[in-house]
Each structure stands twice: as C-alpha cells, then as structure tokens.
Amino acid sequence: MRSVSTHILDTTFGKPAANVPVLLEKRGDGRWEKEGAGVTDADGRIRDLVPEGKLEVATYRITFDTSAYFHLQGMECFYPEVSVVFQTREPESHYHVPLLVSPFGYSPYRGS
C-alpha cells in the first residue's frame, strides 16, 4: 500500500479523536498544493490521504483542525491547528503520521 495515513488519539480522554478535519498538501514550485483531505472516523483514523499510485518523493504537510475537534468537545484549545511537515523518500512505501493531542499540547511521530 503506497499511501499516507493518520491516527489521532486524544490524551485528555484517552480515546481516539473522531471527526477531526485533516488536509494533506505537497510542496511544489514554492507553494503548497492540496493532495488529499478527510475527516477522522470513529477510531480517529484516515486510512488513505493519497490516491493509490500518486505518492511521490516530495515534502508533504498534514494539517489537523484541532480547533474544530475541541469545539465539538465543548473545550477551548491553545493550538487551533497542528501542521506536520515530513518527507517521503520511497514512494512505494506507506507513511503513517499519528498525532497525540490535548487542548494544550500535541506530539506527532512516524508510525508503522
């Protein structure tokens, strides 16, 4: 599977973060171009942000709309969005970019 996926866990409640809008962009010609978008499912996941065969050796940015998520929880947050920039070196690989989030902090990492 050649794609980019994500999984968001809310460390405030110890559960997946459902209904988080996510945008994936690729850097090209000095600007960001939309590659994919989605909303996390009940398990806090988006399994495929890049259509099959479209992943390239490039720099990508994934942006999580944390403000929208915490608004649904009836909470304010300090970071209204989280952007993670990463590079793909092997387009035949799968890139998993999970995020741990709370109203006052976040931590991305490379998953498997």
N, C-alpha and C positions, 0 to 999 in steps of 0.2 A: 504494500500500500504506500503510494507516494503522495503524502498529504501533510497538512498541518492540522493538529487538533489541540483542544484545550480542555481543562477541567478546573473548575473554581470551587474551592472549599472556603466556607465562612467560618473562621476560627472563633467568632463571637458565640455562635450557636452550636459549633461542632457538627455542621451539616453541609451538604452541597448547596451552592448558591444558584438557584434556579432563576430563570427569566432575566439574565444579565445580557444586555446587548453587547456584541463583540464585532469589531471591524478589523479586517486584515488588509494591509496595504503593502505594496512593493515599491522600493525606491527605484526610480528610473528617470534618466535625464534631469537629475537635480530636483525632482519633485516626487511626491508620494502618489501612487495610483492604486485605486481600490482593486483588490483581488478577490475578496470574499467578505461575507458578513453573516451573522446569525444571532440567535438567542439561545442561551444555555437551556438544556432540558431539565427535567425534574431531578436528574442525577448531577446537575451542574456541568454537563458536557456539551461540547460541539465536536463531532467526530471528524468532520471534513470541511475545512475552510477553503481549500484549494481544489478545484475540479481535477479529476484524475488526468495525469499527463501534463498538467500546467505548472507544476512546481519547477522552479529554475534555480540555478546558482545565483543568489541575489541576497540583498538585505531587505528584511521584512520588518513591519511594525504591526503588532497586535495591540489594539486599544480596547479596554474593558470599561464600560459605562457604569462605574461603581455607584455614582450618584443615583441613577435610576433604580438600581438594586436596593440600596439602603432606604430610598424613599418608600419603596414598597414594603419595607420592614418597619416603617414609621420611625426611622432613625436618620440623624444627620451624619455626614462623614466629612473628614478633613480632606481626603483625596477624592475629588469628584470623578476623576478618571485615572486609569493606570495604563501607561503605554510601555510596552516592552519591545525593544529593537533587537533583532537577532539575525544571524547569517546562516544561510543554508549552503553547504559545500558539496553535498551529494544529493542531487535531485531525485535519485531513485530511493532515497530513504524516507522514513516517516519522522516528522518533527512534532513532538508533544510539548506544549508550553503551558504547564499548570500554574495556577495562581492561588496563594493563600491570602485571604483578605479579611480585614476587620475595619471598623469605622475610622481607626486612627493608624493603620499600618497595612503593609502588604509585602509579600515575598514571592517573586516568580522563580522558577527553576526549570531546568531541562529535564523533562520526564522521559519515560520509555513507552 
